[in-house]
Each structure stands twice: as structure tokens, then as C-alpha cells.
């Protein structure tokens, strides 16, 4: 599982997660802030095969967890200045990921193309946690056929 980390787990990491999921990659997103929708935790880090951090402060937060040493982590350097699924954010996520993992970047590119082909996808896909965490967000059931 690829774990994407930003501050709140709503915009950058959630967008990256959606790109990866729609590209066929098992992915999750989390936030380093204590009040994040899905707070970064040791269980997520243990499950991850790669941790993708948006900023240095997120990488530092990951390092505080006990199981961090067992999983590689990369830093994309993407600032918190984008809206969810914003075209520039999608472009930057794919571009920066390509420096670290070309297969993941290719999957995210496929996911971006699939999402862009869905009319109204930005309105349909939310930024909250999946139902398994008690959310009623429909984002996880709006996958294209």
C-alpha cells in the first residue's frame, strides 16, 4: 500500500490517493496534524510499502513513529496552495512522483486520465474518510465502470 501524507489528509494527499486508486494502485492518505480526517498513525505506516510526503514537515512527522524505519519514504516538495483535484496539483503530483517511482507516476497518470473522462468527477469525489471510518462520503462508491 502506498501512503500519501500531507497536513490534513484532505487536499494534496487525498488527491494523490485518488489518482493512485483510479490508476489501479492500493493507496491511502493521512494527515500529520492531530485533527486530520485520517491522522497519521503507526498502523498505516506498518501497512505501507512506500510513504510519499508532500513537505519536509510531513516527513519529520513520519519519522516520529515506531515503525517508520521499515518503510521507505520520499519527499515531493509540494506546498499547501492547491484545491483538491486542481489541475496544477495533479500535474505536480505526477511530475514529482516520477523522480521517485516511475511505475507509481504512470499509474497516477492513468488515474488522472480516467478521472478526467468522468463528467462532474470533481463534485462527486470528496475529501473525507471512507465509510469504514464512519463517514458517509460517497467518494469511495463513485468509481467508474
WOFEN-V481961 format. One line per field, one symbol per residue. phi: phi as a letter, one per 20 degrees, with the letter a starting at -180 (. if undefined). burial: I if it has 24 or more other ideal C-beta (glycine too) atoms within 12 Angstrom, else O. A space follows every 50 residues. Layout:
phi=???
burial=???
This chain:
phi=.edeccfdmddfffffffgfgfendfbccbdeffefgcfgbfffffffeb dddfcgffffffffegeggecfccdemdfecceflfgffggfgffffgfd bffffffffffffffffegmffffeecdffgfdneefegeddffe
burial=IIIIIIIIIIIIIIIIIIIIIIIOIOIIIIIIOOOIIIIIIOOIIOOIOI IIIIIOOIIOIIOOIOOIOOIOIIIIOIOIOIOIIOOOIIOIIIOIIOOI IOOIIOIIIOIIOIIOOOOOIOOOIIIIIIOOOOOOOOIIOOOOO
